[in-house]
Amino acid sequence: MLIGAHGLVFTGVFDEAGLRRAIEGTAAAGFDLIELPLMDPDNFDSALAGRLVADNGLQVTASLGLTDATDLTSEDSAAVKAGERMLEGCLDHVAAMGGGVLCGVIYSAMRKYMAPTTPAGVANSQAALARLADRARERGIRLCLEVVNRYESNVFNTARGGLRFVDGVGSDNVSLHLDTYHMNIEESDMWQPVLDAGDRLGYVHIGESHRGYLGTGTVDFDGFFRALDRVGFDGPVVFESFSSAVVSEQLSNTLGVWRNLWEDSDDLAAHANRFIRDGVHAVRTIAMH
């Protein structure tokens, strides 16, 4: 199991200075992996990012959320084609960095929809992802689709909904991506969704109910870590938290960061690394009981 941090814990800008801040901060906090957001793939320097990741002894994944102009669930073929082209470019970035996962809301726009999705829109997304999964496999990359709450997508909001969608994609190179922040909103508990996903769970985000310091909100991390152990999950477990003290005003508004629960990235990250590792270790000792 690789324990990681999201780059947005440290910076909202991923130019050379931002990449150095995020990658060096992640390594200093004791993590194994950094997740880099591809918010501006046209201007992202994946060669530089790959060198910095290697120099700091980390592994790397990448993530993003689509927009209206690149929404794979759109019934506008131009938007679907634009989304597919952009995601192909993101696969190139992941490969250039030496990563093995592209994750996030890569199946629809990441926004609040004002109506349910349509069968045609779902079919468009599934068909595009099936093609992208084949191209990702050629590069040694797995696609992981993040289950987010009802205010960030209308395609699926629970693990079971996500699994039905993945079934429709029809590729064994597509996995589910669970996030405790979103699960705490939409799921009945933190245990059953992990068991439902089983070996189709490919990626995990760890976030508190208010996206602040882990252990200060309402997420049942004990149950969640026990569930991960029960299914033998051995993939990336990545801490995610946001503050407008770090990210841009535009991104803060998109994510609904209306109040800051932290200002010190380094302290937050070091605490999260300890919290996750302690939780995982404690669950493993149950075998001794």
C-alpha positions in Angstrom: 0.0 0.0 0.0 1.3 3.4 -1.0 0.4 6.3 1.2 0.3 9.6 -0.7 -0.7 13.3 -0.7 -2.5 15.4 -3.2 -0.5 18.2 -4.7 -3.2 20.8 -3.8 -2.3 20.3 -0.1 0.8 22.4 -0.9 0.1 24.6 -3.9 -2.5 25.7 -6.3 -0.1 26.5 -9.2 1.9 23.8 -10.9 4.6 25.7 -12.6 8.2 24.8 -11.7 8.1 26.5 -8.3 4.7 24.9 -7.6 5.9 21.5 -8.6 9.0 21.8 -6.4 6.9 22.9 -3.4 4.4 20.1 -3.8 6.8 17.3 -4.5 9.4 18.3 -1.9 6.7 18.9 0.7 5.1 15.5 0.0 8.5 13.8 0.5 9.3 15.8 3.6 6.0 14.8 5.2 7.0 11.2 4.8 4.6 10.1 2.0 5.4 7.5 -0.6 3.5 9.1 -3.5 2.2 12.4 -4.8 -1.0 12.8 -6.9 -0.6 15.7 -9.3 -3.7 17.4 -10.6 -3.7 18.0 -14.4 -5.8 21.2 -14.2 -4.0 22.7 -17.2 -2.7 19.8 -19.2 -1.7 21.9 -22.2 0.9 23.8 -20.0 1.9 21.0 -17.7 5.6 20.1 -17.8 5.5 16.3 -17.2 9.2 15.8 -18.0 10.1 18.2 -15.2 7.6 16.7 -12.8 8.9 13.2 -13.5 12.5 14.3 -12.7 11.4 16.0 -9.5 9.4 13.0 -8.4 12.3 10.6 -9.1 14.8 12.9 -7.3 12.6 12.9 -4.2 12.1 9.1 -4.2 8.4 9.3 -4.7 5.9 7.5 -7.0 3.3 9.6 -8.9 -0.3 9.5 -10.1 -2.4 12.1 -11.8 -6.0 13.3 -11.6 -8.5 15.8 -13.0 -12.1 16.7 -13.4 -13.7 17.4 -16.7 -15.5 20.6 -17.7 -18.6 21.4 -19.7 -16.4 21.7 -22.8 -14.9 18.2 -22.3 -17.8 16.4 -20.7 -17.9 12.8 -21.9 -21.6 12.5 -20.9 -22.6 15.4 -23.2 -24.9 14.7 -26.1 -22.8 17.1 -28.1 -20.3 15.0 -30.0 -17.8 17.8 -30.2 -17.6 18.0 -26.4 -17.2 14.2 -26.1 -14.4 14.2 -28.7 -12.7 17.1 -26.9 -12.8 15.3 -23.6 -11.4 12.1 -25.2 -8.5 14.1 -26.8 -7.7 15.9 -23.6 -7.7 12.6 -21.6 -5.4 11.1 -24.2 -3.0 14.0 -23.6 -3.3 13.4 -19.9 -2.3 9.7 -20.4 0.8 11.0 -22.2 1.6 13.2 -19.1 1.2 10.2 -16.7 3.4 8.0 -18.9 6.1 10.8 -19.1 6.1 11.0 -15.3 6.4 7.3 -14.9 3.0 7.0 -13.3 0.5 4.1 -13.4 -2.9 5.7 -12.6 -5.1 8.5 -14.0 -8.0 9.1 -11.7 -10.7 11.5 -10.7 -13.9 12.7 -12.3 -12.8 11.7 -15.8 -16.2 10.5 -16.9 -18.3 13.7 -16.7 -17.9 17.4 -15.9 -17.1 18.0 -12.2 -19.9 20.3 -11.3 -23.5 20.5 -10.0 -25.9 19.3 -12.7 -29.4 20.6 -12.7 -31.0 17.5 -14.2 -30.3 13.7 -14.2 -28.0 12.3 -16.7 -29.4 10.7 -19.9 -29.0 7.1 -21.2 -27.3 8.6 -24.3 -24.9 10.7 -22.2 -23.9 7.6 -20.1 -23.4 5.6 -23.2 -21.2 8.3 -24.7 -19.0 8.3 -21.6 -18.8 4.6 -21.3 -17.8 4.2 -25.0 -15.1 6.9 -24.8 -13.7 5.4 -21.6 -13.5 1.9 -23.2 -11.4 3.4 -26.0 -9.2 5.3 -23.5 -8.8 2.2 -21.3 -7.2 0.4 -24.2 -4.8 3.3 -24.9 -4.0 3.5 -21.2 -3.2 -0.2 -21.0 -0.7 0.3 -23.8 1.1 2.8 -21.6 0.9 0.7 -18.4 -1.7 3.0 -16.9 -5.0 2.2 -15.2 -8.1 4.4 -15.2 -9.8 4.9 -11.8 -13.2 6.6 -11.8 -13.9 8.7 -8.6 -17.2 8.4 -6.9 -18.2 11.9 -5.9 -21.3 13.4 -4.2 -24.4 14.6 -5.9 -23.1 18.2 -6.1 -20.1 17.2 -8.3 -21.6 14.8 -10.8 -25.0 13.2 -11.7 -23.6 10.0 -13.2 -23.1 8.0 -10.0 -22.7 9.0 -6.4 -22.2 5.6 -4.6 -19.9 2.7 -5.0 -22.7 0.5 -6.3 -23.6 3.1 -8.9 -20.0 3.4 -9.9 -19.7 -0.4 -10.3 -22.7 -0.5 -12.5 -21.2 2.2 -14.7 -17.8 0.4 -14.8 -19.6 -2.7 -15.9 -21.0 -0.8 -18.8 -17.5 0.4 -19.8 -16.6 -3.3 -20.2 -12.8 -3.0 -19.6 -10.8 -4.7 -16.9 -8.4 -1.7 -17.1 -11.0 0.5 -15.4 -11.3 0.5 -11.6 -13.3 2.4 -8.9 -11.9 5.3 -6.9 -13.5 5.8 -3.5 -13.1 9.0 -1.4 -14.1 9.1 2.3 -15.2 12.7 2.1 -17.8 11.9 -0.6 -18.7 8.5 1.0 -19.5 10.3 4.3 -22.1 12.3 2.3 -23.7 9.6 0.1 -23.0 6.1 1.6 -24.9 4.4 4.4 -21.6 3.5 6.1 -17.8 3.3 5.4 -17.6 -0.4 5.3 -20.1 -1.9 2.8 -19.0 0.1 -0.2 -15.4 -1.1 0.1 -16.6 -4.7 0.4 -18.9 -4.2 -2.7 -16.0 -2.8 -4.7 -13.6 -5.6 -3.6 -10.9 -6.2 -6.1 -12.3 -3.6 -8.4 -11.3 -0.9 -6.0 -8.2 0.7 -7.5 -7.6 4.0 -5.7 -8.6 5.7 -2.4 -8.8 9.3 -1.3 -8.7 10.0 2.4 -10.5 13.2 3.4 -12.3 14.4 6.5 -16.0 15.4 6.5 -15.0 19.1 6.5 -11.8 18.5 4.6 -9.7 19.6 7.5 -7.4 17.7 9.9 -8.0 14.0 9.8 -9.8 12.8 13.0 -11.5 16.1 13.8 -14.7 15.4 11.8 -17.3 12.7 11.4 -15.7 10.2 9.1 -15.5 6.6 10.5 -11.9 6.0 9.5 -11.6 2.9 11.8 -14.4 1.2 9.9 -12.9 2.3 6.6 -9.4 1.0 7.3 -10.9 -2.3 8.5 -12.8 -2.6 5.3 -9.6 -1.9 3.2 -7.9 -4.7 5.2 -10.8 -7.1 4.7 -10.6 -6.9 0.9 -6.8 -6.9 0.9 -6.6 -3.5 -0.8 -3.0 -2.7 -1.7 -3.3 0.3 -4.0 -2.7 4.1 -3.4 -4.2 5.7 -0.4 -4.0 9.5 -0.9 -4.7 12.3 1.5 -6.7 15.2 0.0 -7.6 18.5 1.7 -8.2 22.1 0.4 -7.7 25.6 1.8 -7.9 28.9 0.0 -4.7 29.7 1.9 -3.1 27.5 -0.7 -5.3 27.1 -3.8 -6.5 29.8 -6.1 -9.8 31.8 -5.5 -11.3 30.2 -8.6 -10.6 26.6 -7.4 -11.7 27.5 -3.9 -15.0 28.6 -5.3 -15.4 25.5 -7.5 -14.7 23.3 -4.4 -16.9 25.3 -2.1 -14.1 26.2 0.3 -16.0 29.0 2.1 -14.0 28.7 5.3 -10.4 27.6 6.0 -9.7 24.9 8.5 -5.9 25.0 8.1 -3.1 27.3 6.9 0.1 25.3 7.4 0.4 22.7 4.6 3.5 21.0 6.2 1.9 20.5 9.6 -1.4 19.3 8.0 0.5 16.8 5.7 2.7 15.4 8.4 -0.3 14.9 10.7 -2.2 13.1 7.8 0.8 10.8 7.1 0.9 9.7 10.7 -2.8 9.4 11.0 -3.2 7.1 7.9 -0.2 5.0 8.7 -1.2 4.6 12.4 -4.8 3.6 11.3 -3.6 1.1 8.8 -1.1 -0.4 11.2 -3.6 -0.7 14.0 -6.0 -2.6 11.8 -3.3 -5.1 10.9 -2.7 -5.9 14.5 -6.2 -7.3 14.8 -4.8 -10.5 13.2 -2.8 -11.0 16.5 -6.0 -11.0 18.6 
